[in-house]
Amino acid sequence: MRLSDLQNKNLVNVTTGKNIGNIVDVNVDYNSGKIKTLIIESKGNTFSFFNRETDLEIKWEDIEKIGEDVILVNVK
């Protein structure tokens, strides 16, 4: 699966049922090559492109299911 495939999917919190946002990047472990976290674009910030400190990170372990259109995550 490519990053662009992940970016086209909606992220939904299984606890609340709410859409979390859009994937803008990933953190990859340098040694293993595995994805550590998904970087989610902060909502409601016009200048979020320039201010990455407000972005949310979702741990790979928090992903419950990757479907055809949706990624279900367990965020508390």
C-alpha positions in Angstrom: 0.0 0.0 0.0 1.2 3.5 -0.9 1.1 6.6 1.3 -1.2 8.1 -1.3 -3.6 5.2 -0.8 -3.7 6.0 2.9 -4.1 9.7 2.4 -7.3 9.1 0.3 -9.0 7.3 3.2 -11.1 8.9 6.0 -9.9 8.5 9.5 -12.7 7.7 12.0 -12.4 7.4 15.8 -14.1 4.1 16.8 -14.8 5.6 20.3 -16.7 8.7 19.1 -17.6 7.9 15.5 -16.1 11.3 14.4 -14.0 12.0 11.4 -10.5 12.8 12.8 -8.9 14.5 9.7 -6.6 13.9 6.8 -3.3 12.1 6.7 -0.6 14.5 5.6 2.5 12.5 6.4 3.9 9.4 8.3 6.8 8.8 10.7 8.8 5.8 9.7 11.3 3.9 11.9 14.7 4.4 10.3 16.0 0.9 11.2 13.0 -1.3 10.5 11.3 0.7 7.8 7.9 0.3 9.5 5.4 3.1 10.0 5.4 4.4 13.6 2.8 7.1 13.4 0.3 8.8 11.0 0.5 12.6 11.0 -3.0 14.1 10.9 -3.7 17.6 9.6 -5.1 19.8 12.3 -8.6 21.0 11.7 -9.8 24.6 11.6 -6.3 26.1 11.3 -5.9 28.2 8.1 -2.2 28.3 8.5 -1.7 24.6 9.5 0.6 24.1 6.5 3.1 26.4 8.2 2.5 25.3 11.8 3.0 21.5 12.0 3.2 21.6 15.9 -0.6 21.5 16.1 -0.9 18.3 14.0 -2.1 15.1 15.6 0.0 11.9 15.6 -1.8 8.5 15.6 0.3 5.5 16.6 0.3 2.6 14.2 -0.8 0.4 17.1 -4.0 2.4 17.6 -5.3 1.5 14.1 -8.1 -1.0 14.4 -8.9 -1.7 10.8 -7.9 -0.3 7.3 -10.9 -0.7 5.0 -11.5 0.2 1.4 -12.6 3.8 2.2 -12.0 4.2 6.0 -9.3 3.8 8.6 -10.7 3.0 12.0 -8.5 4.2 14.9 -8.9 3.9 18.7 -8.1 7.3 20.0 -8.9 8.1 23.6 
